Amino acid sequence: MINDYVFYIKPSPLSDSCFKIGISALKHMSSRIGTYQNAFGPSYQERFDRVWVGPEEDIRELERLMKLHYRKQMAGTTRGFTEWVEGVTFKELEATIDEKIEQLGVLAVSPEGFTKIFEEHIESLRNMYLMESSYGRT
């Protein structure tokens, strides 16, 4: 069985120039977004602004490469800060991720029609990816 993973960009509810980049197992995405939601309760609805889905090893490599690329723009070095990229726009971050995927041949797809993914969209994303993927099965 191949473990499908998701690399995501999550916006900060408090800043237009700070984004969390992270990964989650595809089957645990609801738990991941729910953990973030817990911190805000009903005052803010958590979301992933864009996701890329692929085999675990490729998504982990993408995360490693992006953390290296943005290491000087990370919010800090302690727990809770190392995945937050500061001083970039969403478009710049998105373009850099797409560029790295293409340059390095990382197997990661960004399903069309899935932007601003809230918890209620995750099951649809998972089902669409699994149906269209020739390698993704959980």
C-alpha positions, 0 to 999 in steps of 0.5 A, spaced: 500 500 500 502 506 498 501 512 503 498 518 499 500 525 502 498 532 501 503 538 501 499 544 503 499 552 504 495 554 509 494 562 510 495 565 517 489 568 520 493 574 522 497 576 516 497 577 509 504 575 508 505 569 512 504 562 510 504 555 513 507 550 509 506 543 511 504 536 510 499 531 512 497 524 510 491 524 505 487 520 510 488 524 516 487 531 513 481 532 516 484 531 523 490 536 521 485 542 519 481 540 525 487 541 530 488 548 527 481 549 527 481 548 535 485 554 536 480 559 533 474 556 535 468 559 531 471 566 530 475 563 524 475 558 519 481 554 517 483 552 510 488 550 506 489 555 500 492 550 495 494 542 496 499 538 492 498 530 493 502 524 491 506 519 494 509 520 501 516 520 499 515 525 494 511 529 498 516 529 504 522 531 499 518 537 497 517 539 504 524 538 505 526 542 499 521 548 500 524 548 508 531 549 505 529 554 500 525 558 505 530 557 511 532 564 511 524 566 511 522 562 516 518 565 522 523 562 527 527 555 529 523 553 535 517 548 535 511 552 532 515 557 527 519 552 523 514 551 517 511 559 517 514 562 511 514 570 512 515 576 507 512 572 501 506 573 497 501 567 496 503 567 488 510 567 490 510 561 494 505 558 490 510 559 484 516 557 487 513 550 489 510 549 482 517 550 479 521 546 484 516 540 483 517 541 475 525 542 476 526 536 480 520 531 477 517 530 484 511 526 483 505 531 486 499 533 483 494 539 485 487 537 483 484 542 479 478 546 482 480 545 489 483 551 492 481 554 499 480 547 501 475 547 508 474 541 512 467 540 508 471 539 501 477 534 504 473 528 502 471 530 495 478 532 494 480 525 497 475 521 492 477 525 486 485 524 487 484 516 488 479 515 482 484 519 478 491 517 480 494 511 477 498 510 484 494 513 489 490 508 493 489 508 501 
